Amino acid sequence: MRDYRDAKAMAKAMREALARRNLDITHSEALEIVARQFGLANWNLLSSRIEATAEDAIVFERAVPIVRIFDVAKAHEFYLGFLGFSVDWEHRYGPNFPLYTQISRGGLLLHLSEHAGDATPGGNMAVYMKGVRNLQQELAAKDYRYMKPGLREADGRLEVEVTDPFGNRIRFMQVKAG
Protein backbone atom coordinates (compact mmCIF):
# COMPACT_ATOMS: atom_id res chain seq x y z
CA MET A 1 0.00 0.00 0.00
CA ARG A 2 1.39 3.39 -0.93
CA ASP A 3 1.73 6.28 1.49
CA TYR A 4 2.81 9.92 1.25
CA ARG A 5 6.46 8.94 0.76
CA ASP A 6 5.43 7.53 -2.64
CA ALA A 7 3.95 10.87 -3.77
CA LYS A 8 6.33 11.39 -6.71
CA ALA A 9 5.74 7.89 -8.04
CA MET A 10 2.00 8.39 -7.64
CA ALA A 11 2.16 11.69 -9.55
CA LYS A 12 4.14 10.03 -12.34
CA ALA A 13 1.67 7.13 -12.56
CA MET A 14 -1.23 9.59 -12.69
CA ARG A 15 0.39 11.59 -15.50
CA GLU A 16 1.04 8.40 -17.50
CA ALA A 17 -2.52 7.14 -17.00
CA LEU A 18 -3.98 10.48 -18.06
CA ALA A 19 -1.64 10.71 -21.06
CA ARG A 20 -2.99 7.36 -22.29
CA ARG A 21 -6.38 9.11 -22.37
CA ASN A 22 -4.94 12.13 -24.19
CA LEU A 23 -5.11 14.30 -21.08
CA ASP A 24 -1.87 16.08 -20.35
CA ILE A 25 -0.98 17.71 -17.04
CA THR A 26 2.39 18.93 -15.84
CA HIS A 27 4.36 17.07 -13.21
CA SER A 28 3.83 20.05 -10.91
CA GLU A 29 0.05 19.83 -11.36
CA ALA A 30 0.15 16.11 -10.63
CA LEU A 31 2.13 16.70 -7.43
CA GLU A 32 -0.43 19.30 -6.29
CA ILE A 33 -3.27 16.81 -6.89
CA VAL A 34 -1.46 14.08 -4.95
CA ALA A 35 -0.88 16.48 -2.05
CA ARG A 36 -4.62 17.21 -1.91
CA GLN A 37 -5.36 13.46 -1.97
CA PHE A 38 -3.34 13.20 1.25
CA GLY A 39 -5.39 16.05 2.77
CA LEU A 40 -2.75 18.76 2.45
CA ALA A 41 -3.26 22.15 0.83
CA ASN A 42 -0.30 21.97 -1.55
CA TRP A 43 2.83 20.15 -2.67
CA ASN A 44 5.13 22.27 -0.48
CA LEU A 45 3.46 20.96 2.67
CA LEU A 46 3.64 17.36 1.48
CA SER A 47 7.24 17.79 0.36
CA SER A 48 8.25 19.06 3.80
CA ARG A 49 6.56 16.04 5.40
CA ILE A 50 8.49 13.71 3.08
CA GLU A 51 11.78 15.43 3.91
CA ALA A 52 11.04 15.13 7.63
CA THR A 53 10.88 11.35 7.15
CA ALA A 54 14.58 10.95 6.50
CA GLU A 55 16.30 7.59 6.08
CA ASP A 56 17.36 7.58 9.73
CA ALA A 57 13.90 8.46 11.06
CA ILE A 58 11.96 5.84 12.98
CA VAL A 59 8.84 4.97 11.01
CA PHE A 60 6.63 2.03 11.89
CA GLU A 61 4.99 0.73 8.74
CA ARG A 62 2.97 -2.37 9.60
CA ALA A 63 2.68 -5.05 12.24
CA VAL A 64 2.00 -8.59 11.04
CA PRO A 65 0.99 -10.98 13.80
CA ILE A 66 2.38 -14.52 13.65
CA VAL A 67 -0.25 -17.08 14.58
CA ARG A 68 0.74 -20.61 15.64
CA ILE A 69 -1.13 -23.40 13.86
CA PHE A 70 -0.87 -27.20 14.08
CA ASP A 71 -2.96 -28.43 11.16
CA VAL A 72 -2.94 -26.77 7.73
CA ALA A 73 -6.33 -28.16 6.69
CA LYS A 74 -8.02 -26.86 9.86
CA ALA A 75 -6.24 -23.50 9.50
CA HIS A 76 -7.42 -23.19 5.89
CA GLU A 77 -10.98 -24.15 6.85
CA PHE A 78 -11.02 -21.41 9.50
CA TYR A 79 -8.96 -18.58 8.00
CA LEU A 80 -9.74 -19.05 4.30
CA GLY A 81 -13.18 -20.66 4.38
CA PHE A 82 -14.75 -19.01 7.42
CA LEU A 83 -12.96 -15.66 7.75
CA GLY A 84 -12.48 -15.14 4.00
CA PHE A 85 -8.71 -14.62 3.86
CA SER A 86 -6.62 -15.52 0.79
CA VAL A 87 -3.18 -17.12 0.68
CA ASP A 88 -0.53 -14.62 -0.49
CA TRP A 89 2.42 -17.02 -0.33
CA GLU A 90 3.59 -20.21 1.37
CA HIS A 91 7.06 -21.35 2.39
CA ARG A 92 8.53 -24.67 3.51
CA TYR A 93 12.23 -25.41 3.81
CA GLY A 94 11.64 -28.71 2.04
CA PRO A 95 9.28 -31.67 1.77
CA ASN A 96 7.70 -32.64 5.08
CA PHE A 97 8.76 -29.38 6.78
CA PRO A 98 6.46 -27.02 8.72
CA LEU A 99 4.46 -24.44 6.78
CA TYR A 100 4.96 -20.68 7.09
CA THR A 101 2.43 -18.68 5.10
CA GLN A 102 1.01 -15.20 4.70
CA ILE A 103 -2.73 -14.70 4.37
CA SER A 104 -4.61 -11.46 3.83
CA ARG A 105 -8.00 -9.89 3.62
CA GLY A 106 -8.30 -6.22 2.78
CA GLY A 107 -5.38 -4.52 4.47
CA LEU A 108 -5.02 -7.14 7.21
CA LEU A 109 -2.02 -9.48 6.95
CA LEU A 110 -1.43 -12.52 9.15
CA HIS A 111 1.41 -15.01 9.15
CA LEU A 112 0.43 -18.57 10.03
CA SER A 113 3.22 -20.82 11.21
CA GLU A 114 3.61 -24.50 12.07
CA HIS A 115 7.13 -23.73 13.39
CA ALA A 116 7.32 -24.40 17.13
CA GLY A 117 9.36 -21.32 18.01
CA ASP A 118 7.40 -18.72 16.06
CA ALA A 119 4.42 -18.11 18.33
CA THR A 120 2.57 -19.50 21.30
CA PRO A 121 -0.84 -21.08 20.86
CA GLY A 122 -3.61 -19.19 22.62
CA GLY A 123 -2.53 -15.76 21.42
CA ASN A 124 -4.86 -12.78 21.38
CA MET A 125 -5.00 -9.94 18.88
CA ALA A 126 -7.16 -6.86 18.41
CA VAL A 127 -7.99 -5.78 14.86
CA TYR A 128 -9.50 -2.29 14.54
CA MET A 129 -11.70 -1.99 11.50
CA LYS A 130 -14.77 -0.45 9.93
CA GLY A 131 -17.79 -2.51 8.91
CA VAL A 132 -17.77 -4.87 11.88
CA ARG A 133 -21.57 -5.31 11.71
CA ASN A 134 -21.25 -6.49 8.11
CA LEU A 135 -18.42 -8.85 9.08
CA GLN A 136 -20.56 -10.38 11.84
CA GLN A 137 -23.47 -10.87 9.43
CA GLU A 138 -21.15 -12.41 6.83
CA LEU A 139 -19.71 -14.86 9.38
CA ALA A 140 -23.15 -15.77 10.75
CA ALA A 141 -24.40 -16.51 7.22
CA LYS A 142 -21.58 -19.02 6.67
CA ASP A 143 -23.02 -21.31 9.37
CA TYR A 144 -19.54 -22.49 10.41
CA ARG A 145 -20.12 -25.55 12.55
CA TYR A 146 -17.59 -24.64 15.25
CA MET A 147 -18.52 -21.02 15.90
CA LYS A 148 -21.43 -18.61 15.68
CA PRO A 149 -19.89 -15.23 16.60
CA GLY A 150 -22.17 -12.49 17.80
CA LEU A 151 -21.81 -8.74 17.91
CA ARG A 152 -21.30 -7.12 21.28
CA GLU A 153 -20.94 -3.59 22.51
CA ALA A 154 -18.17 -2.81 25.01
CA ASP A 155 -16.59 0.47 26.15
CA GLY A 156 -17.57 2.48 23.07
CA ARG A 157 -16.71 -0.31 20.62
CA LEU A 158 -18.55 -2.91 18.63
CA GLU A 159 -16.76 -6.27 18.74
CA VAL A 160 -16.88 -9.62 16.99
CA GLU A 161 -14.67 -12.23 18.63
CA VAL A 162 -13.53 -15.47 17.02
CA THR A 163 -11.21 -18.22 18.22
CA ASP A 164 -9.32 -20.39 15.75
CA PRO A 165 -8.96 -24.18 16.14
CA PHE A 166 -5.63 -23.65 17.93
CA GLY A 167 -6.91 -21.35 20.68
CA ASN A 168 -5.81 -18.07 19.06
CA ARG A 169 -8.37 -15.31 19.62
CA ILE A 170 -9.07 -12.41 17.25
CA ARG A 171 -11.23 -9.48 18.33
CA PHE A 172 -12.47 -7.43 15.40
CA MET A 173 -13.33 -4.02 16.85
CA GLN A 174 -14.91 -0.85 15.54
CA VAL A 175 -14.85 2.32 17.62
CA LYS A 176 -18.32 3.80 17.74
CA ALA A 177 -18.70 7.36 16.48
CA GLY A 178 -19.65 9.78 19.08
C-alpha positions in Angstrom: 0.0 0.0 0.0 1.4 3.4 -0.9 1.7 6.3 1.5 2.8 9.9 1.3 6.5 8.9 0.8 5.4 7.5 -2.6 4.0 10.9 -3.8 6.3 11.4 -6.7 5.7 7.9 -8.0 2.0 8.4 -7.6 2.2 11.7 -9.6 4.1 10.0 -12.3 1.7 7.1 -12.6 -1.2 9.6 -12.7 0.4 11.6 -15.5 1.0 8.4 -17.5 -2.5 7.1 -17.0 -4.0 10.5 -18.1 -1.6 10.7 -21.1 -3.0 7.4 -22.3 -6.4 9.1 -22.4 -4.9 12.1 -24.2 -5.1 14.3 -21.1 -1.9 16.1 -20.3 -1.0 17.7 -17.0 2.4 18.9 -15.8 4.4 17.1 -13.2 3.8 20.0 -10.9 0.0 19.8 -11.4 0.2 16.1 -10.6 2.1 16.7 -7.4 -0.4 19.3 -6.3 -3.3 16.8 -6.9 -1.5 14.1 -5.0 -0.9 16.5 -2.0 -4.6 17.2 -1.9 -5.4 13.5 -2.0 -3.3 13.2 1.3 -5.4 16.1 2.8 -2.8 18.8 2.4 -3.3 22.1 0.8 -0.3 22.0 -1.6 2.8 20.1 -2.7 5.1 22.3 -0.5 3.5 21.0 2.7 3.6 17.4 1.5 7.2 17.8 0.4 8.2 19.1 3.8 6.6 16.0 5.4 8.5 13.7 3.1 11.8 15.4 3.9 11.0 15.1 7.6 10.9 11.4 7.1 14.6 11.0 6.5 16.3 7.6 6.1 17.4 7.6 9.7 13.9 8.5 11.1 12.0 5.8 13.0 8.8 5.0 11.0 6.6 2.0 11.9 5.0 0.7 8.7 3.0 -2.4 9.6 2.7 -5.1 12.2 2.0 -8.6 11.0 1.0 -11.0 13.8 2.4 -14.5 13.6 -0.3 -17.1 14.6 0.7 -20.6 15.6 -1.1 -23.4 13.9 -0.9 -27.2 14.1 -3.0 -28.4 11.2 -2.9 -26.8 7.7 -6.3 -28.2 6.7 -8.0 -26.9 9.9 -6.2 -23.5 9.5 -7.4 -23.2 5.9 -11.0 -24.1 6.8 -11.0 -21.4 9.5 -9.0 -18.6 8.0 -9.7 -19.0 4.3 -13.2 -20.7 4.4 -14.8 -19.0 7.4 -13.0 -15.7 7.7 -12.5 -15.1 4.0 -8.7 -14.6 3.9 -6.6 -15.5 0.8 -3.2 -17.1 0.7 -0.5 -14.6 -0.5 2.4 -17.0 -0.3 3.6 -20.2 1.4 7.1 -21.4 2.4 8.5 -24.7 3.5 12.2 -25.4 3.8 11.6 -28.7 2.0 9.3 -31.7 1.8 7.7 -32.6 5.1 8.8 -29.4 6.8 6.5 -27.0 8.7 4.5 -24.4 6.8 5.0 -20.7 7.1 2.4 -18.7 5.1 1.0 -15.2 4.7 -2.7 -14.7 4.4 -4.6 -11.5 3.8 -8.0 -9.9 3.6 -8.3 -6.2 2.8 -5.4 -4.5 4.5 -5.0 -7.1 7.2 -2.0 -9.5 7.0 -1.4 -12.5 9.2 1.4 -15.0 9.2 0.4 -18.6 10.0 3.2 -20.8 11.2 3.6 -24.5 12.1 7.1 -23.7 13.4 7.3 -24.4 17.1 9.4 -21.3 18.0 7.4 -18.7 16.1 4.4 -18.1 18.3 2.6 -19.5 21.3 -0.8 -21.1 20.9 -3.6 -19.2 22.6 -2.5 -15.8 21.4 -4.9 -12.8 21.4 -5.0 -9.9 18.9 -7.2 -6.9 18.4 -8.0 -5.8 14.9 -9.5 -2.3 14.5 -11.7 -2.0 11.5 -14.8 -0.4 9.9 -17.8 -2.5 8.9 -17.8 -4.9 11.9 -21.6 -5.3 11.7 -21.2 -6.5 8.1 -18.4 -8.9 9.1 -20.6 -10.4 11.8 -23.5 -10.9 9.4 -21.1 -12.4 6.8 -19.7 -14.9 9.4 -23.1 -15.8 10.8 -24.4 -16.5 7.2 -21.6 -19.0 6.7 -23.0 -21.3 9.4 -19.5 -22.5 10.4 -20.1 -25.5 12.6 -17.6 -24.6 15.3 -18.5 -21.0 15.9 -21.4 -18.6 15.7 -19.9 -15.2 16.6 -22.2 -12.5 17.8 -21.8 -8.7 17.9 -21.3 -7.1 21.3 -20.9 -3.6 22.5 -18.2 -2.8 25.0 -16.6 0.5 26.1 -17.6 2.5 23.1 -16.7 -0.3 20.6 -18.6 -2.9 18.6 -16.8 -6.3 18.7 -16.9 -9.6 17.0 -14.7 -12.2 18.6 -13.5 -15.5 17.0 -11.2 -18.2 18.2 -9.3 -20.4 15.7 -9.0 -24.2 16.1 -5.6 -23.6 17.9 -6.9 -21.3 20.7 -5.8 -18.1 19.1 -8.4 -15.3 19.6 -9.1 -12.4 17.3 -11.2 -9.5 18.3 -12.5 -7.4 15.4 -13.3 -4.0 16.9 -14.9 -0.9 15.5 -14.8 2.3 17.6 -18.3 3.8 17.7 -18.7 7.4 16.5 -19.6 9.8 19.1 
